């Protein structure tokens, strides 16, 4: 699904002492099938953007288009339910939203709500629990008896079972250990490819943005600060630092080595071992010239 | 509370489980944490780290073994004294708010302890400044974003000046700068107020700055020591499901490709120094 924001303003509690403008004249486009990272520090407007993506919020001024749905302050599509069926949001700490008696019931809740037939729900529960890497043996267990990591996976399965076309991930790995983080991110990337999803990852992890996304949008104080391919955005270290963001650590390391030894190694996603060879060759080259 | 020895925290053969018919969360755990130092307790999800935190201020009591805070045993009778000494900030700030404004929230803990009004205002300002939230004095906590909430939660605990501060994955939701600010703030306070800082985390970059690291695995202490010793055993650390610092991993990779580097660097500066020494020598 194509998504666009056109000159979007969003003001919380307008005309009250708590009035707060979270988004200012924000415009961007996301093409169907893209994996886009939205980064920005605390309070930059990321959460407000997320809530516009499935119509939980509508712009105070401007326009959002999510597929065929157009939302403005005075226009709400008739079929909001269908919009929400197509845009799945994995909120931060999604396991806090588990509530049913069994894992199966919890995963079924979403599709049942959207009127999916019982037989089909059974099928979807099975597919989605397998997609998140949890054994179907756990279907009859209470979700509250599971470990934190398992609970998160079950909560994610609940979103997948609705079969959204757009997947919005709000810091999906917060609180997970490094192993869990890698597993979950790889899982999302696999689903993104296999199902041809449009994926929007909201994250502080520049490493994840670097590794998975086609495009990065940097938000700052509710406006768009930078936008472009991973290479374009992360080549702007000074501008990112200015808004208290940093480039992925691997890029810093390469840059520091280049500066210290007068090398010109270009980072293009190579592995640490490949980089090690380049550094080793580079240092030997220096010796020859001395 | 009297400070009866130099160990901020001592666990002696501590075992804990939630119910008799459930598996042990901690099994015969012993360690000592020195006062006025930064200690990191790390381990994968479910390794028992957070249970340790809850045992330290008597939110949970052990089934076997003893826990001491500055030499005072943690038990029913000492709990209120202990809790004045042991401040704790949890992972999820939503469960930690009581006030209707940021200011009220920080004031809550101070009021409970009968701090005079003028001092209260000073401490509220100081701690909120320290966590970068002074501009939000009158905001409603529940409207803040996750990271902002956590900074207020840290300010609320800092305001009552505990002698031990436990951050239970408290920075896991902050952005990189927010995290850095918080870490600098707590380090500053640690030195200024003789605070013993205990960081429960899986952020590798938080561990390398600690004086001492305790690695938990399946309810037991797996390895302990300085960050340098811990990360020199690459395989062991990975086995426990944790990352090693990027520069350490890169140095190991350089070694595999024939560069005889002198040490295992933990920071960027150390990596550059190691490379420089190598460069001069060869």
Contacts between the chains, C-beta under 8 A, distances in Angstrom:
chain1	res1	chain2	res2	distance
A	12	B	143	7.3
A	18	B	139	7.8
A	18	B	140	7.2
A	18	B	143	7.6
A	40	B	175	7.8
A	41	B	147	7.6
A	41	B	175	4.0
A	41	B	176	7.7
A	41	B	177	5.8
A	41	B	178	6.5
A	42	B	145	5.3
A	42	B	146	7.4
A	42	B	147	3.3
A	42	B	148	5.5
A	42	B	174	6.7
A	42	B	175	5.2
A	42	B	178	5.3
A	43	B	144	7.9
A	43	B	145	5.4
A	43	B	147	7.5
A	43	B	148	6.0
A	46	B	145	8.0
A	47	B	145	5.8
A	92	B	146	6.1
A	92	B	173	7.2
A	93	B	92	6.8
A	96	B	92	7.8
A	147	B	45	6.6
A	147	B	46	5.0
A	148	B	45	5.3
A	148	B	46	6.9
A	149	B	45	5.1
A	149	B	46	7.3
A	171	B	146	7.8
A	171	B	173	6.9
A	174	B	172	5.7
A	174	B	173	5.3
A	175	B	45	7.9
A	175	B	91	5.9
A	175	B	169	6.2
A	175	B	172	5.0
A	175	B	173	7.5
A	176	B	45	6.5
A	177	B	43	7.9
A	177	B	44	4.2
A	177	B	45	5.0
A	177	B	202	4.5
A	177	B	241	5.7
A	177	B	242	6.8
A	178	B	202	6.0
A	178	B	204	7.5
A	178	B	241	6.8
A	178	B	242	5.8
A	178	B	243	4.2
A	179	B	44	6.3
A	179	B	241	4.0
A	179	B	242	7.7
A	180	B	44	7.4
A	180	B	45	6.0
A	180	B	241	7.9
A	204	B	174	7.5
A	204	B	175	4.4
A	204	B	176	6.0
A	206	B	176	7.5
A	244	B	175	7.7
A	244	B	176	7.8
A	244	B	177	3.8
A	245	B	175	7.5
A	245	B	176	6.8
A	245	B	177	7.1
A	246	B	176	5.5
A	246	B	177	7.8
A	249	B	246	5.1
A	250	B	246	6.4
A	252	B	268	6.9
A	253	B	246	6.6
A	253	B	247	6.4
A	253	B	250	6.4
A	253	B	268	6.5
A	253	B	271	7.1
A	256	B	268	5.8
A	256	B	271	8.0
A	256	B	272	6.0
A	257	B	272	7.2
A	257	B	275	6.9
A	260	B	272	5.3
A	260	B	275	7.3
A	260	B	276	7.0
A	261	B	275	7.4
A	261	B	279	7.0
A	272	B	249	6.1
A	272	B	250	5.4
A	272	B	253	4.6
A	273	B	253	5.2
A	273	B	256	7.2
A	273	B	257	7.2
A	275	B	250	7.1
A	275	B	253	7.5
A	276	B	250	6.8
A	276	B	253	4.1
A	276	B	254	4.7
A	276	B	256	7.1
A	276	B	257	4.6
A	276	B	259	7.7
A	277	B	257	5.7
A	279	B	254	6.5
A	279	B	259	8.0
A	279	B	275	7.6
A	280	B	254	6.6
A	280	B	257	5.1
A	280	B	258	6.6
A	280	B	259	5.6
A	283	B	259	7.7
A	283	B	275	7.4
A	283	B	278	7.5
A	283	B	279	5.6
A	283	B	282	7.8
A	286	B	279	7.2
A	287	B	282	6.9
